Amino acid sequence: DESSFSFEINSRPIFKDGKSEGNLRIANPPYNKYSIKVEIKLDDSGKTVFKSGEILPNHYIEYAKLTKRLKAGEYNATATINAYDTESGEYKGTSAAKLIISVES
């Protein structure tokens, strides 16, 4: 359906420490018509802590490092998911998901 797109993301990713990979589990399902790009920002500061490249339908990112090192703790964050036409690159829409990022040490 051209009027919608889907995605999956782990709402509670865990990172062993501020420089290790965490289980983000960002997926663009095979039935999606659009590619997606994901940006995760901390709710309190608005700082970007993760930015993906283009994720085509039927592709995923299981584990990834954050682009900003975080201290131990829990962080409220928002993932913004932008959808693009896979052929023309034309922007098609945005969705968002709330996350709680845990950094263990």
C-alpha positions in Angstrom: 0.0 0.0 0.0 1.5 3.3 -1.1 -0.3 5.3 1.6 1.6 3.6 4.5 4.9 2.1 5.6 6.0 -0.1 8.4 9.1 -0.6 10.5 10.3 -2.4 13.6 12.6 -1.1 16.3 13.6 -2.4 19.8 11.8 0.0 22.2 14.3 -0.8 25.0 17.8 -1.3 23.5 20.6 -2.2 25.9 24.3 -1.2 25.5 27.0 -2.8 27.7 28.8 0.6 27.9 28.9 3.9 26.1 31.1 2.6 23.3 29.7 -0.9 22.6 27.0 -2.0 20.2 23.5 -2.4 21.4 20.5 -4.4 20.1 18.7 -1.7 18.2 16.9 -4.2 15.9 15.7 -1.7 13.3 14.0 -3.6 10.5 12.4 -2.5 7.2 9.9 -5.4 6.5 9.9 -7.1 3.1 6.4 -6.0 2.3 7.3 -2.3 2.6 7.3 -0.3 -0.6 9.7 2.4 0.7 13.3 2.6 2.1 13.7 4.1 5.5 16.3 6.2 7.4 16.3 6.3 11.2 17.5 9.0 13.5 17.4 8.6 17.3 17.5 11.7 19.5 17.6 12.1 23.3 14.3 13.6 24.6 15.9 15.9 27.2 18.7 17.4 25.1 17.6 16.8 21.5 21.1 15.4 20.8 21.3 12.9 18.0 22.8 9.6 19.3 22.2 7.4 16.2 21.7 8.0 12.5 21.3 5.2 10.0 21.9 5.2 6.3 19.3 4.0 3.9 17.6 0.7 4.9 16.0 -1.0 2.0 12.9 -3.2 2.3 13.7 -6.7 3.7 16.9 -5.3 5.3 17.7 -4.6 9.0 20.3 -3.4 11.5 20.5 -5.8 14.4 23.3 -4.2 16.4 24.9 -0.8 16.2 27.0 1.7 18.1 25.6 5.0 19.2 27.3 8.1 17.6 27.4 9.8 21.0 29.0 8.1 24.0 26.5 8.0 26.9 27.3 7.4 30.6 25.6 4.5 32.5 21.9 5.1 33.0 18.5 5.1 31.2 17.7 7.7 28.6 14.3 8.5 27.1 14.7 8.9 23.3 12.7 9.2 20.1 13.4 7.4 16.9 12.2 9.3 13.8 11.7 7.1 10.8 11.6 8.8 7.4 10.3 6.9 4.3 11.6 7.4 0.8 10.7 6.1 -2.6 13.3 3.4 -3.4 13.5 4.5 -7.1 13.2 8.3 -7.1 14.4 8.9 -3.5 11.4 11.2 -3.0 10.4 11.8 0.6 7.1 10.0 1.5 6.5 10.5 5.2 7.6 10.3 8.8 6.8 8.1 11.8 8.2 8.1 15.3 8.7 5.6 18.1 9.6 6.2 21.8 12.6 4.4 23.2 14.3 3.9 26.5 18.0 3.4 25.9 19.9 1.6 28.7 23.6 1.9 29.2 24.8 -0.6 31.8 28.3 0.8 32.7 
